[in-house]
Amino acid sequence: MSDAVDPAVVVGEINSLPPRAAMGLPERWTACFHEQIENEVSDLRFAPLPELTRLAESEQGAAANRLAAGLLLALLGDVRIDPMKPSMIDVPGAGVRLGTTETEATRISETHRRQGVKRSWILKECPEHTVVVADYRIARYPVTNLEYRAFLKENPSAGIPTSWHLGRYPAERANQPVFSLRPESADRYCRWLSEATGRRFRLPTEAEWEYAAAGPERNAFPWGDEYQPGLCNCVEEGIMTTTPVGMFAAGRSWVGAHDMAGNVEEYVADGYRPYPGGQVVEDDLYTTLGADYRVARGGAFNRFHDMARTRRRHGGPLNLDFYAMGFRVAETP
């Protein structure tokens, strides 16, 4: 973790703070994680593609080594990513227990109070309830810049991600998640991919997303019930930007889905509704975006790990530059 990040200090209303202050960073320049990878890039620059692919998704390799391998793959061609053939995982249908008790909500909000978390935000997860989901498929990775470029080539009037500075395709981040999109752009991407492939792609429902992330054991994080540094790209890691998909392989979920915690928040198909028997939470998202704002899950590189919990219901964007909003696809078999 970077020395620049103090995950215990957020002073003020987090949604009204400048981005750096909301991440626990001072306004002055501070070193970031990428400054640790210069030697790794030099050592790997002549490595063959299969070796770079193996290193990028290694569970044991040092984070700097994995990041260097992933960055080189972006420029050389990442064989894991095919815009017309996203890697999908079969998830068997089940009766899925979702949500959080009010007692848990109190404990969670108190645990993360110093990161600016309010109890009302966690109450959106209440109460616990059961949803039956049919068999479905979930993408192994969130949608990348490379995949989104394929969509924009055929749909140039669709929304350009604001993370693409001046609208330039970031080739150096080809295998990193696309982010800073409106939910309508994610919907349109899914329709385009379905029409282009003859398959039935869509955004996952909230229940499908949470089940793929938490599993039958209802893990608080994709890997288990306790947060563990080094298993996802959230603000505590000090990376401060997206990372190549699959870089945190040891933090993948029970079905093998990567980046379901951190990297970018992921839109789901559902607009916000209180869970059955729950209360409407009129927070900043509700008052700014309207009662039926699109839900997002999973946290991001510029949010603390409380947002990476599998049950956390968020949404956006309040500000496309403040929240890193991306998505992954699901598929109806």
N, C-alpha and C positions, 0 to 999 in steps of 0.2 A: 504494500500500500504506500502511496506517496506521502511524504511528510507534510505536503501542502494541505492535506485534507484532515479536518478535525470533525468527525461525524457526531461529536457531542455538542456542537455549538451552532444553533440556528436561532438568531435573535430577531424577533418580530414575526409578523404574519408571513408565512412562507410564500404564499401566492402573490404577495405585493413586493417581495424583495427582488433586487436585481439577480440575474442568474447566478453569478459567482457567490453572492452572499447566501443564496438558497442552497448552495452546494457546500457551505462551510469554508469558502475560500476568501482570502483577502482580496482587495481590489488591485494590489500591486502584483507584478509578475511573479509567478512561482514555477518551479520545475515540474514537469509532468512525466508520466511513465514512459512515454515514447523516447525520452532521452537515454533510456537504458538499453535500447536495442541496436545501437550503431554497430557494435562488434558482432552481434548475431547476424545482422544483414550482410556484413562483409564475409562472415564465415560461410553463409548459405548461398551466396550469389551464384555459385556454379553447381548447386545441388540439382539432381534430376527431379522432374515433376512428381513422380511417385513418392520420393523421399520428402519433398515439401508437403505433399498431401498428408502423409503419415504424421509428420511433425506438427502440422497445423491442428490436428485433431487428437494429439497425444494426451493421455490422461496423466502421464508422469513428467513430461518435459516442463522446463521452467517457462513461466508466462512470457518472458521476453523472447525466448526462442520460438514459442508457438506463434506469437504475434509477428515476428520477423518472417516466419515461413508463410503465414497467411497473407501478409502484405506482398511478398514476392509472387505468390500464387495469383493475386489479383492482376498483376501486370503480365504474367506469363500465360495465364489461362487456367482457371480452376475447374478441373474435370468433375467436381461434385455438383456443379450447377449447370443445368440445361433449361433455358426458359420455357421450352415446350414440354419438358418432362420433369416436373418437380418431384423430388424424392418424397414419397408418401409412406406413411406407416398405418397399418390396419389396427383399429381399436375396436374390440368387441363391445357390443351394446351391454348395458347393465342398468340396474337401479342405482343411481348415483346420489350419495349423500353430500349435500353442498352447504356452505354457509358456516356461521359462527354463532355461539351463544352470547347473550349480553354480558355474562360474567367474563367470558373470554375477551369480548370487545373492550371491557374496562381494563383488563390486564394488558392487552396489546397496546392500547392507547397510552397507558402509563409507561410501559416499557420504552415506547418511542416518543415520549413527550418532548424530549430534548432535540428531536429532529423536526419539531413543529407539528406533530400529528395530533389531531383532535379526535375525541371519542366519537363525535357525530359521523366522521368519515368512516370509522370502523363499523358503526351501526348499520351502514349500508349492506354489510355482510349478514345481518341478522334477519330472521332466525335460521337455525338449521332446518333443512327440508330435503325431501327426496325427489329427484327427477329421473324419469326413465329415458335413457338415450338409446337409439338404435345403433347398429353397426355403422361406423364411419371411418374415414381416413383423415389423418392430420399430417401436415407437412413436417418433414424432419427439421427444416430451417425456416426462419422468417424470409419473406420475399426480399431479394437483394437488389442493389442498384442495377446490376446486369440484367436481371429479369424485368425490372421496371422499364429499362431503356427499350427492350424489345416491344413492350406495350406502347410506349410513346412513339416509336417509329411508325406504328400503324394508327395511332390516335394522338397526333401532335397537339390537338386542342385540349387534351386532358391536363389535369393539374400538374405543373412542374413542381417537384419537391422544393421547398424553400431551403433545404439543406444543400441543394445543388447551387452553389454560389453563382449568381448571374445566369442561372439556368444551364450551366455547363455540366455535362455528364462527368462524374468523378471516376475516371477509369482506374485510378489508384485505389479506389474503394469498391471495385466491381463486386467483390464477394462479401461485402458488408451490407447489413440491412438498410433498405431504403427507409427514410424517415422524414418527418415533417410534411405529412399529407393530410388532407381532409378525408373523412370516412367515405365520402361519395367516390373519391378516386380509387379507394380500395375495392369498393363494390364494382366499379366499372372495370377494374383490372380483372376481377374474377369472372365477370360476364365475357370479357374478351378472351380470356384463357379457355373458358368453356367452349366458346364458339370456334376457337382456333384448333382445339384438340378433339372436339366431339365428346368431351367428358363433362362431369357435373361438379365443377369447382365453385366454391363459395367461401365466405368467411365462416369460421366455426361459431356455434352458439356459445353463450357463456358456460353452459353446463358441459359442452364438449371440450371447451378450452380448459376448464378447471379440472375435469377428469383426466385429460391427457397430461396435465401438469402435476396433479396431486396424487392420482391413482387411488386404488381401493383403500389404501391405508390413510388417505386424506392427509398427506404430508403438508406441512406448513410451507416448505420449499420443495422444489422438484427432487432434491436429493434426500430429504429427511425433514425432521421437525425443528432442527436448530440451524440458524444461519452460520455458514462457514466461510471465512474469507478465502478468496481464490477460486470460488466455484461459479462466479457470475460477474458480469461487467456492470457493477453499480458504482455509485460515486465513491464509496470507500476504497475502491481499487486504485483510484487516482489516474485512470486512463483518459477520462474526459472527452471521449468520442466513441463512436461505434468501433467494434472489432470484427474481424472476419468470422463468419458463422462457424459454429462448432469449435471455436478456440477454447471454450470452457467445457470440454467433453465430460469431465468428471462431475459436472453439475447437471447433466442431462436428466430428463424425467424417466419414469419407470418404463415408458413405451419406447424410449430412445429419441425423444424430441429434444433438440438443442435450443438453448437461448430462451427458454420459457421463463427464466428469471433474468432481469437485466438486459442490457444491450439496447433494445427499443421497446416501448410499450406497444401492445398489439390490439388493434381494434377487433371486436367481435361483431356478430351480426345483430345483436340485441341493443335496443335503446334502453336507457335506464328505467327500471321499474322497481319498486320495493319488492322484496321477496314475499311470498305468501305469508300473511300475518305480520309483516314488518311495517315500518313507518317510512314515509317519504322524508328524505334528508335534503333539505333545501340549502345546500352548500354553495360555494362559488360556482361550481359547474352548473348546478341547477338554475341559479339565478342569472347566470351569464349566457348559457347556451340553450336554456329552455328545459322543460320538464322531461323531454324524451331524448336527451343527449346520448350520443353513442358511447357505450361502455368500452373501456380498454383495460387490458390486463398485463401483468408481468413486470412492471417497472422498467427502468432504463439506466443508461450510463450516467445520466445527470440527476438521478434521484437516489436517495438513501435506500438501504436494503429493506426497509419496511414496505416499500412499494413492490418489492419482488416476491412477497408472500403470495402463495397460490390462490388465496381466497380474496385478496384485496381487489375491490372494485373501484376503478378510477374512470377517467374519461378525458376527452379533450378534442380539440385544443382550446384552452383559454388563450394561448399564445403559441403559435407554431415554432417560435424560436426558443421557447421556454421548455416545452415538452417534446420529447423525441417520439413521435407517433408513427408507428409502422404497422405491419400486419403479417400474418401467415395464412395460407389457404387451408381449407378443409375440402373434403370430397365426399359426395354421396355415392356409395358403391353401386 
